[in-house]
Amino acid sequence: MTKRAFDKSADQEFSVGLPVGIIVFCMLGISAYLAVMGVEIPPPSTKVYLASDVKGNP
């Protein structure tokens, strides 16, 4: 094979930028919607559960 055979792949129509752009657009849309609606998302719980604290039936 010649070097030119490796220069171009058969699928050049889509690149990485298209899916990344769609994801970023959706994230910004959801963020704007939540900001307009005034939704407050609580922070995750910071509790730590230890195995010794669990009381279960044997």
NUGU-246134 format. One record per atom (N, C-alpha, C): residue in three letters; z, x, y; residue number from 1; atom name; chain. Coordinates in steps of 0.02 Angstrom, whole numbers, plus 50000, padded with zeros to 5 digits. Layout:
# NUGU-246134
r	pz	px	py	k	a	c
Ala	Z	X	Y	NUM	CA	A
...
# end
This chain:
# NUGU-246134
r	pz	px	py	k	a	c
Met	50000	50042	49941	1	N	A
Met	50000	50000	50000	1	CA	A
Met	50000	50044	50063	1	C	A
Thr	49971	50017	50113	2	N	A
Thr	49971	50054	50176	2	CA	A
Thr	50031	50035	50217	2	C	A
Lys	50042	50074	50269	3	N	A
Lys	50101	50061	50312	3	CA	A
Lys	50095	49994	50348	3	C	A
Arg	50033	49973	50363	4	N	A
Arg	50024	49910	50398	4	CA	A
Arg	50048	49849	50359	4	C	A
Ala	50052	49854	50294	5	N	A
Ala	50074	49798	50254	5	CA	A
Ala	50148	49782	50267	5	C	A
Phe	50186	49830	50290	6	N	A
Phe	50257	49818	50302	6	CA	A
Phe	50272	49803	50375	6	C	A
Asp	50223	49806	50418	7	N	A
Asp	50235	49797	50489	7	CA	A
Asp	50254	49725	50507	7	C	A
Lys	50222	49677	50476	8	N	A
Lys	50234	49607	50493	8	CA	A
Lys	50254	49569	50430	8	C	A
Ser	50304	49527	50437	9	N	A
Ser	50322	49485	50380	9	CA	A
Ser	50282	49420	50384	9	C	A
Ala	50281	49382	50330	10	N	A
Ala	50241	49321	50328	10	CA	A
Ala	50271	49266	50371	10	C	A
Asp	50337	49267	50381	11	N	A
Asp	50372	49213	50417	11	CA	A
Asp	50396	49238	50484	11	C	A
Gln	50354	49236	50534	12	N	A
Gln	50373	49259	50601	12	CA	A
Gln	50384	49201	50649	12	C	A
Glu	50382	49139	50625	13	N	A
Glu	50387	49082	50670	13	CA	A
Glu	50458	49070	50695	13	C	A
Phe	50508	49084	50655	14	N	A
Phe	50577	49074	50675	14	CA	A
Phe	50613	49141	50676	14	C	A
Ser	50656	49148	50724	15	N	A
Ser	50696	49209	50728	15	CA	A
Ser	50769	49190	50728	15	C	A
Val	50812	49239	50736	16	N	A
Val	50884	49226	50736	16	CA	A
Val	50905	49187	50799	16	C	A
Gly	50867	49195	50853	17	N	A
Gly	50885	49163	50916	17	CA	A
Gly	50885	49088	50913	17	C	A
Leu	50841	49058	50874	18	N	A
Leu	50837	48985	50872	18	CA	A
Leu	50900	48954	50842	18	C	A
Pro	50923	48974	50783	19	N	A
Pro	50985	48944	50757	19	CA	A
Pro	51046	48959	50800	19	C	A
Val	51049	49019	50828	20	N	A
Val	51106	49036	50871	20	CA	A
Val	51104	48993	50934	20	C	A
Gly	51046	48982	50961	21	N	A
Gly	51039	48940	51020	21	CA	A
Gly	51060	48868	51006	21	C	A
Ile	51041	48842	50948	22	N	A
Ile	51060	48774	50930	22	CA	A
Ile	51135	48768	50923	22	C	A
Ile	51167	48818	50890	23	N	A
Ile	51239	48816	50881	23	CA	A
Ile	51275	48820	50948	23	C	A
Val	51253	48865	50992	24	N	A
Val	51284	48872	51058	24	CA	A
Val	51276	48808	51098	24	C	A
Phe	51217	48778	51096	25	N	A
Phe	51204	48715	51132	25	CA	A
Phe	51251	48660	51108	25	C	A
Cys	51259	48654	51042	26	N	A
Cys	51303	48602	51014	26	CA	A
Cys	51376	48615	51033	26	C	A
Met	51398	48678	51031	27	N	A
Met	51467	48693	51048	27	CA	A
Met	51480	48678	51122	27	C	A
Leu	51433	48695	51166	28	N	A
Leu	51443	48680	51237	28	CA	A
Leu	51442	48605	51249	28	C	A
Gly	51400	48569	51213	29	N	A
Gly	51398	48496	51220	29	CA	A
Gly	51463	48464	51198	29	C	A
Ile	51490	48486	51142	30	N	A
Ile	51554	48458	51117	30	CA	A
Ile	51610	48476	51166	30	C	A
Ser	51611	48537	51191	31	N	A
Ser	51663	48558	51238	31	CA	A
Ser	51659	48517	51302	31	C	A
Ala	51599	48506	51327	32	N	A
Ala	51592	48465	51388	32	CA	A
Ala	51614	48393	51376	32	C	A
Tyr	51597	48366	51318	33	N	A
Tyr	51618	48298	51301	33	CA	A
Tyr	51694	48292	51298	33	C	A
Leu	51726	48340	51265	34	N	A
Leu	51799	48338	51260	34	CA	A
Leu	51832	48347	51328	34	C	A
Ala	51802	48389	51372	35	N	A
Ala	51830	48399	51438	35	CA	A
Ala	51823	48335	51480	35	C	A
Val	51767	48301	51475	36	N	A
Val	51757	48240	51514	36	CA	A
Val	51803	48185	51489	36	C	A
Met	51813	48181	51424	37	N	A
Met	51857	48128	51396	37	CA	A
Met	51931	48145	51404	37	C	A
Gly	51946	48206	51422	38	N	A
Gly	52016	48225	51432	38	CA	A
Gly	52055	48232	51367	38	C	A
Val	52022	48251	51315	39	N	A
Val	52055	48258	51250	39	CA	A
Val	52094	48323	51248	39	C	A
Glu	52156	48319	51227	40	N	A
Glu	52197	48379	51220	40	CA	A
Glu	52206	48393	51146	40	C	A
Ile	52187	48453	51127	41	N	A
Ile	52194	48473	51057	41	CA	A
Ile	52258	48514	51051	41	C	A
Pro	52306	48492	51011	42	N	A
Pro	52369	48529	51006	42	CA	A
Pro	52358	48596	50971	42	C	A
Pro	52398	48645	50989	43	N	A
Pro	52392	48710	50955	43	CA	A
Pro	52415	48705	50883	43	C	A
Pro	52393	48749	50840	44	N	A
Pro	52414	48746	50770	44	CA	A
Pro	52488	48761	50763	44	C	A
Ser	52517	48736	50711	45	N	A
Ser	52588	48746	50697	45	CA	A
Ser	52601	48820	50682	45	C	A
Thr	52657	48843	50709	46	N	A
Thr	52676	48914	50698	46	CA	A
Thr	52732	48920	50647	46	C	A
Lys	52747	48867	50611	47	N	A
Lys	52800	48870	50561	47	CA	A
Lys	52779	48914	50502	47	C	A
Val	52827	48948	50474	48	N	A
Val	52816	48990	50416	48	CA	A
Val	52855	48960	50358	48	C	A
Tyr	52820	48945	50304	49	N	A
Tyr	52852	48916	50246	49	CA	A
Tyr	52860	48971	50193	49	C	A
Leu	52921	48980	50171	50	N	A
Leu	52935	49029	50119	50	CA	A
Leu	52942	48994	50052	50	C	A
Ala	52926	49030	49999	51	N	A
Ala	52930	49001	49932	51	CA	A
Ala	53001	48982	49915	51	C	A
Ser	53051	49018	49942	52	N	A
Ser	53121	49003	49927	52	CA	A
Ser	53143	48938	49961	52	C	A
Asp	53107	48916	50012	53	N	A
Asp	53126	48854	50047	53	CA	A
Asp	53100	48791	50011	53	C	A
Val	53055	48800	49966	54	N	A
Val	53024	48742	49933	54	CA	A
Val	53070	48720	49877	54	C	A
Lys	53088	48656	49879	55	N	A
Lys	53131	48628	49826	55	CA	A
Lys	53091	48574	49791	55	C	A
Gly	53071	48589	49731	56	N	A
Gly	53031	48542	49692	56	CA	A
Gly	53063	48528	49625	56	C	A
Asn	53038	48479	49592	57	N	A
Asn	53064	48463	49525	57	CA	A
Asn	53029	48507	49474	57	C	A
Pro	53068	48537	49428	58	N	A
Pro	53036	48580	49377	58	CA	A
Pro	52995	48541	49328	58	C	A
# end
